[in-house]
Amino acid sequence: MSTMELLASGFSVVFNPSMFLMVCMAVVLGTVFGALPGVSATMAVALGLTFTYTMEPIPAIVFLVAIYCSSITGGSITAILFKIPGVPSSAPTTFDGYPMAQRGEAGKALGVALVASAVGGLFSAFAMFLLSQPLTQAALKFGPSDLFAVTFMGLSILTCLDGEHVLTCIISGLLGLLLACIGQDKMYAVQRLTFGSKQLLAGVEMIPVLIGLFAITEVLRQTNKKSFLNAKDGVGGGKVNTKMPSLKEFLAIKWTMLRCSIVGTVVGILPGAGATIASFLCYTMETKVSKHPEKFGTGIIDGVAASEAANNAATGGAMVPLLSLGIPGGNAAAVMMSALVLKGVQLGPLLLVNQPEYLSATFASMIVTNIIMVVVAIAIAKVFAQILSIPYSYLGPIIVLLALIGAYANQMSIADVQIMVIAGVLGVVVKACHLNSAAIVLGLVLGSMCEANFSRAYLMSKANIATMFFRPIAGPIMIFCIIMLFAPVVMPMIKKCKAKKADK
């Protein structure tokens, strides 16, 4: 089947009137699910699974892909308006999106987020369609030591999250790594820091911690302020008009979106990496290549564009190994895989040989979804913004209630609710001690993956550290990590030496 025939078959599925209506419904559901605190992209896909029981396999994956892509975008709405990331991958969006909202620029932040999301999603869709086999083969060459190097690179960006408080960022990151160590060791089944609790054997769930650190902490902080939020507080007294970036603003962030789309797609292909790592990694990458890194975290469109382009680009990347090899690139892709297996689809390398329609239908669904979701997200943002016209004496408890529901619904566990409350109190302490919440989240997100990959690489290399990292992929990445870690210490010393020479 030629490329044009593939495209025609894919779009014929999506533009079938009944299927197109289902895709539109999926985009609305996905955006709402993504905007709700605590409902991750994986949960959104799982909730959408019930709608596919009567569908054929190809329409089913089209529907689930639409929910998946739009839920990632939906997370940016509450991240910008409330400083509550709807999905974990939207956490870096709060760094610049919420400060923009506090300046009364919520509409601009939402516009940039939607444009960057569409660019990242469309780029990854084309990459998935054109480069599926080559990119999958490249990802298969990554061994445990290479995957450890990639995740460690994510940890090494701790020194860049806040250039003026490097030490507090590192301490915060170590605190996140400590939280990641809680539970049963996956390699040796040793219990660590569980204090006899059976609920902690599986470790600390990321979603309750995120909700606690961002939502509960913000509610507790806002209770000391006046009872109404208005334009000065960030979202125009409940009225937000999403403002698309001007041509000048778009051109200013074009390379940011392109870089983050490329990196996000590649990270999405790596099994277990996903949108969260992609967004954190690209956000910090942009702080290093930017001409004004000191402005990141203060409310600039570059930070919003970096995060949203990256996490949406990861969606297409995650579909590459699923369709080509039957290996899910992330949790949401794993849910889609289970749906297809239930319908009798034989996933693996022969799928695209025997039934290339799956690739073309997925591509068409991603293209249409990334266009429709811009319009849908604008409408949903207006609804969510209206919430902020409510007096905070009512709004605060409502947010806490939604947070409680989101934390409990994650695994139907009261332990997750307790973790969320503890994380909320911890967030207040973190603010009081001038630590960095983002660094804690980064340590928690990457800690378990970093440890698991290191343990596997250590065993496979027979306890030879040199063998682990003298590899074509792992070696250069680790050198880059070391440079990033020591740059904040070495650079000031070099500047001082140059200043002394200049004085003489």
C-alpha positions as CSV (number, residue, x, y, z in Angstrom):
1,M,0.0,0.0,0.0
2,S,1.4,3.4,-1.1
3,T,1.8,6.4,1.2
4,M,-1.1,8.2,-0.4
5,E,-3.3,5.1,-0.1
6,L,-2.4,4.8,3.6
7,L,-3.3,8.5,4.2
8,A,-6.6,8.1,2.3
9,S,-7.6,5.1,4.3
10,G,-6.7,6.8,7.6
11,F,-8.6,10.0,7.0
12,S,-11.5,8.0,5.5
13,V,-11.9,6.3,8.9
14,V,-11.6,9.6,10.9
15,F,-13.9,11.6,8.6
16,N,-16.7,9.1,8.6
17,P,-19.6,11.1,10.0
18,S,-20.2,8.9,13.1
19,M,-16.5,8.5,13.8
20,F,-15.8,12.2,13.4
21,L,-18.5,12.9,15.9
22,M,-16.9,10.4,18.3
23,V,-13.5,12.0,17.8
24,C,-15.0,15.4,18.7
25,M,-16.6,13.9,21.8
26,A,-13.3,12.3,22.7
27,V,-11.5,15.6,22.4
28,V,-14.0,17.3,24.8
29,L,-13.8,14.4,27.3
30,G,-10.0,14.3,27.1
31,T,-9.6,18.1,27.6
32,V,-12.0,18.1,30.6
33,F,-10.3,15.0,32.1
34,G,-6.9,16.5,31.6
35,A,-8.0,19.8,33.2
36,L,-9.4,18.1,36.3
37,P,-6.7,17.8,39.0
38,G,-5.6,14.3,39.7
39,V,-6.9,12.8,36.4
40,S,-3.8,11.8,34.6
41,A,-3.6,11.1,30.8
42,T,-3.5,7.4,31.6
43,M,-6.7,7.6,33.7
44,A,-8.4,9.7,31.0
45,V,-7.7,6.9,28.5
46,A,-8.8,4.2,31.0
47,L,-12.1,6.1,31.5
48,G,-12.6,6.4,27.8
49,L,-12.0,2.7,27.4
50,T,-15.6,1.9,28.3
51,F,-16.8,3.8,25.2
52,T,-14.9,1.5,22.9
53,Y,-16.4,-1.9,23.9
54,T,-18.8,-2.0,21.0
55,M,-16.3,-0.5,18.5
56,E,-14.1,-2.2,15.9
57,P,-10.3,-2.2,16.7
58,I,-9.3,0.7,14.3
59,P,-12.1,3.1,15.4
60,A,-11.3,2.2,19.0
61,I,-7.7,3.2,18.8
62,V,-8.7,6.4,16.9
63,F,-11.0,7.3,19.8
64,L,-8.5,6.5,22.5
65,V,-5.7,8.4,20.7
66,A,-8.0,11.5,20.6
67,I,-8.6,11.3,24.4
68,Y,-4.9,10.8,25.0
69,C,-3.7,13.8,23.0
70,S,-6.3,16.2,24.2
71,S,-5.9,15.2,27.9
72,I,-2.2,16.3,27.8
73,T,-3.3,19.7,26.4
74,G,-6.2,20.0,29.0
75,G,-3.7,19.8,31.8
76,S,-2.2,23.2,30.9
77,I,-5.6,25.0,31.6
78,T,-5.6,24.4,35.4
79,A,-1.8,24.6,35.5
80,I,-2.0,28.2,34.2
81,L,-5.2,29.4,35.9
82,F,-4.8,27.7,39.3
83,K,-1.2,26.5,39.5
84,I,-2.6,23.0,39.7
85,P,-1.2,20.7,36.9
86,G,-4.2,18.7,35.6
87,V,-1.7,16.0,34.4
88,P,1.8,15.5,35.8
89,S,3.4,16.5,32.5
90,S,1.9,20.0,32.9
91,A,3.9,20.7,36.1
92,P,6.6,22.7,34.3
93,T,3.8,24.8,32.7
94,T,3.0,26.2,36.1
95,F,6.6,27.7,36.4
96,D,5.8,30.4,33.9
97,G,2.1,30.0,33.1
98,Y,0.9,30.8,36.6
99,P,3.2,33.9,37.0
100,M,1.8,35.2,33.7
101,A,-1.8,34.6,35.0
102,Q,-0.9,36.6,38.1
103,R,0.1,39.5,35.9
104,G,-3.3,39.4,34.2
105,E,-1.8,37.6,31.1
106,A,-3.7,34.3,31.6
107,G,-5.2,34.6,28.1
108,K,-1.8,35.0,26.4
109,A,-0.4,32.1,28.5
110,L,-3.3,29.8,27.4
111,G,-2.9,30.9,23.8
112,V,0.8,30.1,23.7
113,A,0.1,26.7,25.5
114,L,-2.5,25.8,22.9
115,V,-0.3,26.8,19.9
116,A,2.7,25.0,21.3
117,S,0.6,21.9,22.1
118,A,-0.7,21.8,18.5
119,V,2.8,22.3,17.0
120,G,4.3,19.5,19.2
121,G,1.4,17.1,18.6
122,L,1.4,17.7,14.8
123,F,5.2,17.3,14.6
124,S,5.1,14.0,16.5
125,A,2.3,12.7,14.4
126,F,4.3,13.3,11.2
127,A,7.4,11.8,12.9
128,M,5.4,8.8,13.9
129,F,4.1,8.3,10.4
130,L,7.3,8.9,8.5
131,L,10.0,7.6,10.9
132,S,8.2,4.9,12.8
133,Q,10.5,2.0,11.9
134,P,13.9,3.8,12.0
135,L,13.1,5.5,15.3
136,T,12.0,2.3,16.9
137,Q,15.2,0.5,15.9
138,A,17.2,3.4,17.4
139,A,15.2,3.1,20.7
140,L,15.9,-0.6,20.8
141,K,19.6,0.1,21.0
142,F,19.2,1.8,24.3
143,G,20.3,-0.6,27.1
144,P,19.8,-0.1,30.8
145,S,22.9,2.0,31.2
146,D,21.8,4.3,28.3
147,L,18.4,4.7,29.9
148,F,20.0,5.4,33.2
149,A,22.1,8.1,31.6
150,V,19.0,9.7,30.0
151,T,17.1,9.7,33.4
152,F,20.2,11.0,35.2
153,M,20.4,13.8,32.7
154,G,16.9,14.7,33.8
155,L,18.2,14.8,37.4
156,S,21.2,16.9,36.5
157,I,19.0,19.8,35.5
158,L,18.4,20.4,39.2
159,T,21.3,22.9,39.0
160,C,19.4,24.9,36.4
161,L,15.9,25.1,37.9
162,D,16.9,28.2,39.9
163,G,20.3,29.7,39.1
164,E,20.3,31.9,42.2
165,H,19.6,29.1,44.6
166,V,21.4,26.0,43.3
167,L,22.0,24.5,46.7
168,T,18.4,24.6,47.8
169,C,17.4,23.1,44.4
170,I,19.8,20.2,45.0
171,I,18.5,19.7,48.5
172,S,15.0,19.7,47.2
173,G,15.9,17.2,44.5
174,L,17.5,14.9,47.1
175,L,14.3,15.1,49.2
176,G,12.4,14.0,46.1
177,L,14.8,11.1,45.6
178,L,14.3,10.1,49.2
179,L,10.5,10.0,48.6
180,A,11.2,7.8,45.5
181,C,13.1,5.3,47.7
182,I,10.0,4.6,49.8
183,G,8.6,1.2,49.1
184,Q,9.8,-2.3,48.2
185,D,13.0,-2.4,46.1
186,K,12.0,-3.8,42.7
187,M,15.3,-5.7,42.2
188,Y,15.8,-7.2,45.7
189,A,12.3,-6.9,47.3
190,V,13.8,-5.1,50.4
191,Q,11.4,-2.9,52.2
192,R,12.6,0.7,52.6
193,L,11.2,3.5,54.7
194,T,7.8,1.9,54.9
195,F,7.7,1.9,58.7
196,G,5.6,-1.3,58.7
197,S,2.9,0.2,56.4
198,K,1.5,-2.2,53.8
199,Q,0.2,0.8,51.8
200,L,3.7,2.1,51.2
201,L,5.1,-1.2,49.8
202,A,4.3,0.0,46.3
203,G,6.0,3.3,46.9
204,V,4.7,6.9,46.9
205,E,2.3,7.6,44.1
206,M,3.3,10.7,42.0
207,I,-0.2,12.0,41.4
208,P,-1.2,12.5,45.1
209,V,2.1,14.2,45.8
210,L,1.6,16.5,42.9
211,I,-1.9,17.4,44.0
212,G,-0.7,18.0,47.5
213,L,2.4,20.1,46.6
214,F,0.5,22.2,44.1
215,A,-3.2,22.3,44.9
216,I,-3.4,21.9,48.7
217,T,-0.3,24.1,49.3
218,E,-1.8,26.8,47.1
219,V,-5.2,26.7,48.9
220,L,-3.4,27.0,52.3
221,R,-1.4,29.9,50.9
222,Q,-4.4,31.7,49.5
223,T,-6.4,31.4,52.7
224,N,-4.3,34.1,54.2
225,K,-5.3,36.5,51.4
226,K,-8.5,38.4,50.6
227,S,-11.6,36.4,49.7
228,F,-11.9,37.3,46.0
229,L,-9.4,36.8,43.2
230,N,-9.4,39.6,40.6
231,A,-7.3,40.7,37.6
232,K,-4.3,41.4,39.9
233,D,-4.4,37.9,41.2
234,G,-4.2,36.5,37.7
235,V,-7.3,35.6,35.8
236,G,-9.4,38.7,35.3
237,G,-11.9,38.0,38.0
238,G,-13.1,34.9,36.3
239,K,-13.1,36.2,32.7
240,V,-10.4,34.9,30.4
241,N,-10.2,35.6,26.7
242,T,-7.6,33.2,25.2
243,K,-5.3,35.3,23.2
244,M,-3.3,33.6,20.4
245,P,0.3,34.7,20.1
246,S,1.0,37.4,17.6
247,L,3.2,36.7,14.6
248,K,6.1,38.4,16.3
249,E,5.6,36.2,19.5
250,F,5.2,33.1,17.4
251,L,8.5,33.8,15.5
252,A,10.2,34.5,18.8
253,I,9.4,31.0,20.1
254,K,9.5,29.0,16.8
255,W,12.9,27.4,17.5
256,T,11.9,26.7,21.1
257,M,8.8,24.7,19.8
258,L,10.8,23.0,17.2
259,R,13.6,21.9,19.6
260,C,11.2,20.7,22.2
261,S,9.0,18.9,19.6
262,I,12.1,16.9,18.4
263,V,13.3,16.1,21.9
264,G,9.8,15.3,23.2
265,T,9.2,12.9,20.3
266,V,12.5,11.1,20.9
267,V,11.8,10.9,24.7
268,G,8.3,9.6,24.0
269,I,9.7,6.7,22.0
270,L,11.8,5.5,24.9
271,P,9.8,2.9,26.9
272,G,8.9,4.2,30.3
273,A,10.0,7.8,29.7
274,G,6.9,9.6,28.7
275,A,5.5,13.1,28.6
276,T,6.5,14.1,32.1
277,I,10.2,13.5,31.6
278,A,10.0,15.2,28.2
279,S,8.4,18.4,29.6
280,F,10.9,18.7,32.5
281,L,13.9,17.9,30.3
282,C,12.9,20.4,27.5
283,Y,12.0,23.1,30.0
284,T,15.5,22.9,31.5
285,M,17.1,22.5,28.1
286,E,15.6,25.8,27.1
287,T,16.9,27.6,30.2
288,K,20.4,26.5,29.1
289,V,20.1,27.6,25.5
290,S,18.1,30.8,26.1
291,K,19.7,34.2,25.9
292,H,17.8,35.3,29.0
293,P,17.7,32.2,31.3
294,E,17.1,34.4,34.4
295,K,13.6,35.2,33.1
296,F,12.5,31.5,33.2
297,G,10.2,31.0,36.2
298,T,9.1,34.6,36.3
299,G,6.4,34.3,33.6
300,I,7.7,34.2,30.0
301,I,6.1,32.5,27.0
302,D,9.2,30.5,26.2
303,G,8.8,28.4,29.3
304,V,5.1,27.7,28.6
305,A,5.9,26.8,24.9
306,A,8.8,24.5,25.9
307,S,6.7,22.5,28.4
308,E,3.6,22.2,26.2
309,A,5.4,21.4,22.9
310,A,7.4,18.7,24.6
311,N,4.7,16.9,26.5
312,N,2.4,16.9,23.4
313,A,5.2,15.7,21.2
314,A,5.7,12.7,23.5
315,T,2.2,11.4,22.6
316,G,3.2,10.6,19.0
317,G,6.5,9.2,20.2
318,A,4.8,6.8,22.6
319,M,2.8,5.3,19.8
320,V,5.8,4.4,17.7
321,P,7.0,1.3,19.7
322,L,3.3,0.3,20.4
323,L,2.4,0.1,16.7
324,S,5.7,-1.2,15.5
325,L,6.8,-3.6,18.2
326,G,3.8,-4.1,20.5
327,I,5.8,-2.4,23.3
328,P,3.9,0.5,24.9
329,G,6.0,3.7,25.2
330,G,4.1,4.9,28.2
331,N,1.3,4.1,30.6
332,A,-1.5,5.5,28.4
333,A,-0.1,3.5,25.5
334,A,-0.2,0.4,27.7
335,V,-4.0,1.0,28.3
336,M,-4.5,1.3,24.5
337,M,-2.5,-1.9,24.1
338,S,-4.8,-3.8,26.5
339,A,-7.9,-2.5,24.7
340,L,-6.5,-3.8,21.3
341,V,-5.5,-7.1,22.8
342,L,-9.0,-7.6,24.3
343,K,-10.3,-7.2,20.7
344,G,-8.0,-9.9,19.4
345,V,-5.4,-7.7,17.7
346,Q,-2.0,-9.3,17.4
347,L,0.4,-6.5,18.3
348,G,4.0,-6.8,17.1
349,P,6.3,-6.1,14.1
350,L,3.8,-7.9,11.7
351,L,0.9,-5.6,12.6
352,L,2.0,-2.7,10.3
353,V,3.0,-5.2,7.6
354,N,-0.4,-7.0,7.6
355,Q,-2.6,-4.1,8.7
356,P,-0.9,-0.7,8.0
357,E,-4.4,0.9,8.5
358,Y,-3.6,1.1,12.2
359,L,-0.7,3.5,11.6
360,S,-2.6,5.7,9.1
361,A,-5.7,5.8,11.3
362,T,-3.6,6.8,14.4
363,F,-1.9,9.4,12.3
364,A,-5.2,10.9,11.0
365,S,-6.6,10.9,14.5
366,M,-3.7,12.8,15.9
367,I,-3.8,15.4,13.1
368,V,-7.5,16.0,13.5
369,T,-7.4,16.0,17.3
370,N,-4.5,18.5,17.6
371,I,-6.5,20.9,15.4
372,I,-9.9,20.5,17.1
373,M,-8.6,20.6,20.6
374,V,-7.4,24.2,20.2
375,V,-11.1,25.3,19.7
376,V,-12.4,23.0,22.4
377,A,-9.7,24.1,25.0
378,I,-10.6,27.8,24.4
379,A,-14.2,27.1,25.3
380,I,-13.3,24.9,28.3
381,A,-10.8,27.5,29.6
382,K,-13.6,30.1,29.7
383,V,-15.7,27.7,31.9
384,F,-12.8,27.0,34.3
385,A,-11.9,30.7,34.5
386,Q,-15.5,31.4,35.7
387,I,-14.7,29.5,38.8
388,L,-12.3,32.2,39.9
389,S,-15.2,34.7,40.3
390,I,-16.4,32.6,43.2
391,P,-15.3,33.9,46.7
392,Y,-12.3,32.0,47.9
393,S,-14.1,31.0,51.1
394,Y,-16.2,28.7,48.8
395,L,-13.6,28.1,46.1
396,G,-10.9,26.8,48.4
397,P,-13.0,24.0,49.9
398,I,-14.2,23.1,46.4
399,I,-10.6,22.8,45.2
400,V,-9.7,20.7,48.2
401,L,-12.8,18.4,47.6
402,L,-11.7,17.9,43.9
403,A,-8.2,17.2,45.1
404,L,-9.5,14.6,47.5
405,I,-11.6,13.0,44.8
406,G,-8.6,13.1,42.4
407,A,-6.2,11.6,44.9
408,Y,-8.6,8.8,45.9
409,A,-9.7,8.0,42.3
410,N,-6.1,7.4,41.3
411,Q,-6.1,3.9,42.8
412,M,-9.2,3.9,45.0
413,S,-6.9,4.0,48.0
414,I,-7.3,6.1,51.2
415,A,-3.5,5.9,51.6
416,D,-3.2,8.2,48.5
417,V,-5.5,10.7,50.2
418,Q,-3.2,10.6,53.3
419,I,-0.1,11.1,51.1
420,M,-1.8,14.0,49.4
421,V,-2.5,15.7,52.8
422,I,1.0,15.1,54.0
423,A,2.4,16.5,50.7
424,G,0.2,19.6,51.1
425,V,1.6,20.2,54.6
426,L,5.1,19.5,53.3
427,G,4.5,22.0,50.5
428,V,3.8,24.7,53.1
429,V,7.1,23.8,54.9
430,V,8.9,23.8,51.6
431,K,7.7,27.3,50.9
432,A,8.7,28.5,54.4
433,C,12.2,27.0,54.0
434,H,12.6,28.5,50.5
435,L,13.0,25.0,49.0
436,N,11.9,24.2,45.4
437,S,8.7,22.2,44.9
438,A,9.6,21.6,41.2
439,A,12.9,20.0,42.2
440,I,11.1,17.7,44.7
441,V,8.7,16.6,42.0
442,L,11.6,16.0,39.5
443,G,13.4,13.9,42.1
444,L,10.3,11.8,42.8
445,V,9.4,11.4,39.1
446,L,12.9,10.3,37.9
447,G,14.2,8.6,41.1
448,S,12.6,5.2,40.8
449,M,13.3,5.0,37.0
450,C,16.9,6.1,37.6
451,E,17.4,3.5,40.3
452,A,15.8,0.6,38.4
453,N,17.9,1.3,35.3
454,F,21.1,1.7,37.3
455,S,20.5,-1.6,39.1
456,R,19.9,-3.5,35.9
457,A,22.9,-2.0,34.2
458,Y,25.1,-2.7,37.3
459,L,24.0,-6.4,37.2
460,M,24.5,-6.8,33.5
461,S,28.0,-5.2,33.6
462,K,28.9,-7.6,36.5
463,A,29.5,-4.6,38.9
464,N,31.9,-2.9,36.5
465,I,31.0,0.8,36.5
466,A,33.5,1.5,33.7
467,T,31.8,-1.0,31.4
468,M,28.4,0.6,32.2
469,F,29.3,4.0,30.8
470,F,31.9,3.2,28.1
471,R,29.1,3.0,25.6
472,P,28.5,5.1,22.5
473,I,25.2,6.5,23.9
474,A,25.7,6.5,27.7
475,G,29.2,7.9,27.7
476,P,28.6,11.2,26.0
477,I,25.3,11.7,27.9
478,M,27.1,11.2,31.3
479,I,29.9,13.6,30.3
480,F,27.1,16.2,29.5
481,C,25.5,15.5,32.9
482,I,28.8,16.1,34.7
483,I,29.3,19.4,32.9
484,M,25.8,20.5,33.8
485,L,26.3,19.5,37.5
486,F,29.6,21.3,37.9
487,A,28.9,24.3,35.7
488,P,27.2,26.4,38.4
489,V,30.2,25.9,40.6
490,V,33.0,26.3,38.0
491,M,31.5,29.2,36.0
492,P,31.4,31.7,38.9
493,M,35.1,30.8,39.7
494,I,36.1,31.5,36.1
495,K,34.2,34.8,36.2
496,K,36.0,35.8,39.4
497,C,39.4,34.9,37.9
498,K,38.6,37.0,34.8
499,A,37.5,39.9,37.0
500,K,40.7,39.8,39.0
501,K,42.8,39.8,35.9
502,A,40.8,42.7,34.5
503,D,41.4,44.7,37.8
504,K,45.1,44.1,37.5
